[in-house]
């Protein structure tokens, strides 16, 4: 896989220095966003500051950070939205089930966009 491909964008775990997207990758994303027929989002497992710093300057690009927990719409230039409300702790029951603990009253959590 080429080192400048979108898929190669620093997926290494525990990397001390993460690579930024190449100029070519940024150009391709920017060109895609310029066409009003396209809706372009980049999904990343990285934290919001890293994603915003690397890709936030592309007009019309939607961003999704921290494996989908936070997102920024393409029309926004700052700020992030949570996939679920900060006060919603129903996800804890799901994680307990995954860890093998007792599960009582699981509620499926859907996106609140």
N, C-alpha and C positions, 0 to 999 in steps of 0.2 A: 504494500500500500504506500502510495506517495506521502511524503512527510507534510505536504501542504493540503491534503484533502480535508474536507469538512469532517469526515468521520474520525480523522486522526487527531482532532483538536484536544489534545492533552487529556487522555482518558486514564493516564497512569495514576495509581493510588499512592498516596504518601509522597508525591513528588515535591521536592523542595522548591523547584522553580517550574512553573507550568508554561508551556508554550502558548503564545497568542496565535490567533488565526493569521495566516499569511496574507499579504496584500492582495493576492489573487482571490483568495476566499472572500475577503471583505468586498472586493469589486463584484464578484458573482452575486453575493447576497444583496448588495446595493442595487445592482441591475435588476434582479428579480423583484425587489421592492418598488422599483420605479414604475412597473407595469401595474396599473390599477386592477387588472384582472387577477392578480396574484395576491394571496394572503400568505405571508411568510412568517414562520415562527422558528426559533432555534430552541430546542430542549436541551438542557444541560444539568448535570449533577453538581456542578460547581455552585459556590455560594454567590449570592446576589451581587456583592461588590465586584467580584471577578468577572461575572457575566456582563454586568453593566459597563465595566471599564473596557472590556474587550469588544463588545458588540453594540453598546448603547448609542454610539454615534451614527448608526445607520438609520436614516429616516424611513419610517414605515415598517420596521422590523419588530415583530413581537418577540418577547423573551420569556423563557420559562426556566427558572433556576431551582436548585436544590431538589432535583429529581421530580419536579412538578409541583412542589408545595407552594412556590411563589410564582407569580406571573406578572408581566407588564404588557398591556395591550399595545399594538402597533401604533396607535394614535397618541400614545403617552411618551413623554420624554424623561420622566422621573417618577419615583415612587413605585411601590410593588403592592400587589394584592395577595392575600392568602387564599389558598384553595378552600380552606375551611376557617371559620371564625376562631379567633384566639381562645375564646371561652369554651369552644366545643372540644370536649375530651372523650368523645365516644370512640375515637381511634385507639385509646388505651386498651379497651377490652379486646380489640382485634390483635394488638401486639401481644397481649397476655396469651391469647390462644395460640399464636405462632410460637411463642416460647414454651408452650405446653402447660401453662397454668390454667386453673379453673376459669371457665368462661360462663358468665352470667349476663344475659340480656344484651347480646351484640346487636348493634344498630348499624346498618350499612350507611356509610357517609358518602354522599354525592357532592359534586362540585356545586358551589354557590357562586356563580359568576354574575 
